[in-house]
Amino acid sequence: MTEQAFDVVVIGAGPGGYTAAIRAAQLGFSVACIEKDAGLGGTCTNVGCIPSKALLHSSELYHEATHGFAQHGLKVGKIEIDLPAMMAQKQSVVTSSNKGIEFLFKKNKITRFLGEGSLLGGGKVQVSGEAPATLSAKHIILAPGSEVTPLPGIEIDEDKVVSSTGALKLPAIPKSMVVIGGGVIGLELGSVWSRLGAEVTVVEFLDRILPTNDGEVSKQMQRVLTKQGMKFKLGTKVTAAKPGKAGVTLTLEPAAGGDKEEMTADVVLVSIGRRPYTKGLGIGKANVELDERGRIKVDNHFATTAPGIYAIGDCIRGAMLAHKAEEEGVVLAEMLAGQKPHINYDAIPGVVYTWPEVASVGKTEEELKAAGVQYKTGKFPFTANARARAMTMTDGFVKILEDAATQKIVGCHIIGADAGHIIQEVVQAIEFGASAEDIFRTVHAHPALTEAVKEAALAVEGRAINI
């Protein structure tokens, strides 16, 4: 078998891997990228971010047509759901994204290998698949991504008990669905099927949904989703799920202990999180160490414990976010080229694409209190925003947190229409070390949802105008 040499070999073509490969190629490196799936883009493109957002958008349109048009003076006849067509639309978005990445690989002269990549040590990588190969490289980047975290005692069959992957391709709208896990993935996919007509119940082990988000946001989101028809069982754990002809029978009990109960559902979605995917990488052969949570150990320059091997994205410490992985891919490629880029982990936004959306950046109030940081809070509701009222989308608020000592914004939390877009102004403000005054001294267009950010910044100083 002939050995092929490259400057950089990337294992994994998800957001982190393909972005690292492209940036490295732009910087003049010869680059190879190994991916076991035919469609480039990893979990995000194929069974995660992209298809879920396509279904979220389609279901939002249906829900708005059936529940929101009347108040705008719009009368429509009976609207029917063509689920196969909706799924075809979703798949067309995925396929388009796959082809887009393929084009970028060709444009940047990146050699793509279809198969699994495993480390051999000594700067070599074995490619298994239809066309086995051995590659050598000065720099090896591990970007294998993550996989669904299983729930002990519950078998995912992707039929009646599904992961997020199965929930994206159900053949019919279930009459009832139980979502195990009240985090981002569970609420997004639960929202899709709830809007399309399923009775959705979310079972969460902790005492609130979106447990890593700001507490006020979590409470408001639960109220909004309850109003939309979703049900919640908090502080509850699922100990068994048995599929049968009539659906799935679940055994539940209080997280703190207590009497058991049973409930049934047509479909159960297990969404308790994700874990690093490191199977088959050959990390032992290359002396790459893992931490206590199964993540690949890296230093502040993404270097693993093995010389010449680096890791980025979901397989290392930090939030499992596609855009975090992408930035790490760019920064690492530039470091390998001798540049001195940086990534500010305090300025990475997170978005929940329900409707309304939830968006956050920086610290929560709970985190600031736990750290003993003195801070000021400014909050402004969308009910007082003229554009939100015109859109009849007044649920939610903007909250800005400012360090009292430094006068720098250290956090922002939004629940409301287009929160994922609105948050970016504050992300940039944090990146530049801005204060609340820097935001409220900046002219904002009227009428616009972004005025709520300005008003929240004014509220930090106790001087909001429109409330």
N, C-alpha and C positions, 0 to 999 in steps of 0.2 A: 504493500500500500504506500503510495507516494505521500510524502509529508509536504504540506503547503505552509508557507510562512507569511505572516502578516504582522503589522505593527501592533494592531489591537484586535482581539477576539472578544466578542460580546456573546454571552450565553443568555438568551431570552430576548424576545422582540416585543415586549410590552412597552408601555409609555417610557419607562426608564431606559430600557435596553435600546429601543430603536432611536430614541432621542440622543443617547450617548453615541451610538454608531454614526448617526448623521453629523453630529457636531465634531466628532473625531475626524471624519472624512473631510469636513469643511476645513479643518486645521491641517490637512495634508497627510494624515496617517492612511496607510492601507488598512482596510477594515473588513472583517468577516463577522457575520452575525448568525448564530445558530438558534433555530426555533423549531420546536417539535410539532406545532400546529400549522396546518396549511395556510390559515389566515393570519397575517401579521397583525400585531396590535395587542396581543395578550388578553388577559381576562377583561380588561377595561373595554376594549373594542369589541370583543366577541361575545362575552357573556356577562358584562358588567355595566360600566358607565354608559356606553353608547346605546345598546339595546334597551336598557331600562329607561333612559331619557326619552327614547322614541315612544315607548309605551306610555310613559307618564304624560307626554304631550298629547298623544292620541286620546287617552282617557280624560285629560283635562278638557279637551275640546268637546267630548261627548257630555261630560258633566256640566259644562257651561251651557251647552245648547239645551240640555234638559232641565237645568235648574236656574240658570242665570239670565237667559234671554228675555223673559217676560218683563222684568223690571226695566228693561231698556226699550220696551215697546215693540219687541220683536216676537212675532207669532210664527211658530213652525209646526209642521205636522208631526206625525209619529216618526221618531228617529230610530232606526234599527242598527244593531251592531253586526258588522260582518267581521267576525274574529279572524278568519283566515286572511282576509285582505289586510287587516290591521297587523297581523304577524308578518305578512309579506312586505308591508311598508317598513316594519322594524328591520327585517332582514336586508332590505335594499340599502338602508342606512349603514348597516354593518359591512356589507359587501363593498359599498362605496368607500368606506374608511379603509378597509383592507387594501383595495386597489390604490388608494392614495398613498399608503405607506410603501407599497411595492414600487410605485412610480418614484418616490423619494429615494429609495434604495438604488434604483437604476440611475437616477439623476446624479447621485453622489458616488457612484461606482463602488457600492458596498456589495461584497460577495455574500449571498445568502445560502445557508446550508439548512436543508429540511431534515430534522432529526433531533435526537437528544444529545446534549453536550455534557461530557464528564471530564473532570480534571485528572490528568495522569501524573502531575508533578513535573518539576523541571521546565515549566513554561509550555507544557504541551496539553492539548485538549483532544479527546476522542469524540468523533461524531458518529453516532449510530443511527441507522435508518436505511432507506433504500440505497443510498450512496455513501457507505462508510468512508470516513476520512480521518486523518490525523493532522491536526493543525498546531503550529508553533507560533508563539507571539511574545513580544517583550512585555505587553500589558494585557492582562485578562480581566474582563469585567463580568461579574456575576450579577445578573438581573432576572432571577427566576420567578419573582413575584410571590404570590400567596395563594392559598387554597381555603375552601370553606372549613371552618372549625366544626368538627363533629360533636354531637351531644351524646355523651355516654349512655348506652342502653337504648338508643333510638337509631334504627337503620334507615338511611335515606335511600329510597328506591327510585327516585325521580319520577314516580307515578302518582302515588297518593301522599307520600311523605317526600317533599322536595327540598332541594337547596335553592339558592337564588337562581342557579342555572335552569332548573326545572320550572321554576315559577315564571320564567321568561318565555316559556313555550307550552303552556297548558293548552290542550286541544279544545277545551270548552270552559266557559265561565262557571266556576263552582258555585253552588248555592251557599255554601259556608266554607270559611277558611280560618284556621287558627295560625297565627304567626307567633313563633317562639322567639322572642327577642325584640325589644322595643328600641333598637338602635336605628341607624340611618337606613340600612338595607331593608330591614323589616318594615319600617314605616313607608318607605318609597314603594316597595312592591305590594304591601298591603293596601296602599292608597290606590294603586292601579286597579286591583281587582274589586275593591270596595266601590270605586266610581262606576265600574262596569256592571255592578249589581250583586256582588257577593256580600254575604254577611261576614264581616271580618272581626275577629277578636284577637287582640294582642296580649300575649302572656309574657310578662317581664319579671325576672328574678328580683331586681332591685325595686325600690319604692317609687321610682319615676321613670318615664321614658326619656330617651336621649340623655342618659346619665352623665355623659361627659360635657354636656352643654351647660350654659348658664341656667341656674335653677328657675328663674322667672320665665325664661324662654320655654323650658320643658313643660311647666305648668300651663302656659298659654297654648302651646301646641296640643297638649292633650285635650284642652277645652275645645279647640277648633276642630280637631279630628273627631271628637265625640259628637259635636254638632253636625259633622258630615256623615255620621252614622257608624263610625268605628267604635268598638267596645274594648275595654281594657281590664286586665286582671294583673295588678301590680303586687310585688312582694310574693310572687308565686313561682314555683318551679314545676317543671314537667318531668315526671319520673318514668313514664312509659308511653309509647304510642304504638297501638296495634292495628294495622290495616285489616279491613274485612270487607265483605260485600256491601255493607251499608256505609262505608267510609272508614275513618280512622277513629278509634277510641283512645282518648288521652286520659292518663291518670295524673292529677295535679295535687299539690299540697302546699301549704304556706311555707315560704322560704325560712321562716323562723321556727317552723315545726307546727304540727297540728293535724287535724283530720283530713283525710284524703277525699277527693271528689273526682268524678268522671265527667267528661264532656266529649261530644263527637263532632266531627267535621268532615266534609267531603275531601278537603286537601289540607295538609299541614305543611307550613313553610318553616324550616329550621334556619334561623338567621341569628346565631349568637356570636358572630364575628368571623374573622379570618386569621390564619396562621401562616408563617413563612413556609414556602415550598422549597425544600432543600433535598428532596429525595433524588437519588441518581446522579448527584453532582460530583460525587467522588471527592468530597471535601476531606475525608480522612486521608486519602492518598496524598493530598497536597498540603496536609497539616493546617487546614483552615479550621479555626475553632468557632464553636457556637457559644452563645451565652445561656443563662439559665432558662430563658424563654424560647430557646430553639432558633434565635436569630443569629445571623453571621456577625461576629465581632469585627468592628472596624474602628479606626482612629478618626480624628477630625478631618483627615484627607481621604477617607473611604478605603484606606488600605487595610486588608485583612491581616491575620497573623502569618500569612505566607507571602514572601517577597514576590512582587509583580502581579499579585492578585488583589482585585478591588471588588467592592460590592455596593449596590445602591438599591433604593426602592423599598418594597414591602418586606424584603428579607433581612433588613437591618433595623436598628432602633428608629423610633419616631412614628408619626402618623402614617397609616396606610392610605395614601392619597396619590392619585395619578400625577397631579401637578407637582407634588413633592418629589416623586421619582424623576419626573422630567427635568426639574431644576437640578437635582443631584447628578443626572446624566450629563447635562451641559457643564456644570461646574467641574466634575471629574475630568471630562475630556479636556477642558481648558487647563486644568492643573497638570495633566500629563504633557501638555504642550508648553509648560513652563510659565503659564500665566498665573495671576493671583486673584481669581474671582472669589466671591463669597456667597453664602446663602444664609439668610436671616430666618431661622426657624420660628421666631416670634411673629413673623409677618406672613404666615402661610394660612390662607383662608380655608374654611371648611363649609360646605353647603349641603343641606338636606333638600332635595328637589321634590318635596311634597308641594301642595298648594294650600295655603301660602308656603313660601319657602322659608327656610331657616339658614342664616349665614352668620359665621363668627370668625373672629381673628383675635389672636392674643389671649390674654388671661381672662378667666371668669371672676366674678365677685368672690366665689367660694375659694378659688385659688389665691387670690390676693389676701383674703382674710386669713387663710391658713399660713401664708408666708409673713403675716404681720405687716403688710404694706399699707400705708395710709393712702387712701385714694378718694377721688371725687367722682360722683356719678351724675350723668345727664341723660334724661330719658324723654322721648317724645312719641306720642301715639299716632298711628296713621289715621285715626278718626279725625284728627285736627289738620290733616294734610289735604289741601284742596284737590290735588290730582287723584289721590286715593278715593276721595268721595265721588269724584266724577267717574271713576272706574268702578264704583261700588265694590271696592276691595279695601275695606278699612280695618281688617283684622291685623293686630300686631303693633309693634313699636320698634324704635331704634334706641339702643342703650350704648352710651360711650363711657368708658372708664379712663380716668386720667390720674397718673401718679401725682399725689399732692406735693411731693418734694421736688421732683424734676419738671413737673408740668408737661410731661410727655404722655401722649395717649398710649395706654398699655393694653387696651381691649375694646372690642366693639361686638355687640350681639344684636342681631336683627331677626325679627319674624315678621313677614309681610310679603306682599306682591313684589316679585323681582328682587328679593333680598340678595340673591347670588350675584346680581349685577351691581346693586347699590353698595355692597360691602367693599368693592374694589377701591373706592375713594379712600376709605379708612386704612386699607392694606397699604396703600402708597403713603399715606400720612405716617403710619408707624415706621415704614421703611426709611422715611426721611427724618424721623425723630420729631414729628410735628406735635403741637399742642392743640387743645380744643379750640383755642383762639385762632390758630392758623386756619382751621376749617371754617369757623363762622365769619372770619374776615374775608373769605373767598366768596365771590358772588356766585350764587346758584340760580339757575334758570327757574322761572315761575310760569305756569304751575308744573311742578315735577315732583316725583316721589323722593328724589335726592334732597329736597328741601328738608325732609325729616331728619337727615343727617346733620344739616346745618343747625336745625332747631335743637337737636339733642346736644350738639356741641355748645350752643348757647345755654342750654339747661345746666351744663357743668358749672357755669358761672352764675346760675340762678336767674337767668335773664332771657328765657325763651319768649318769643314775641307772640306766637299764636296759640298759646294755652295759658 
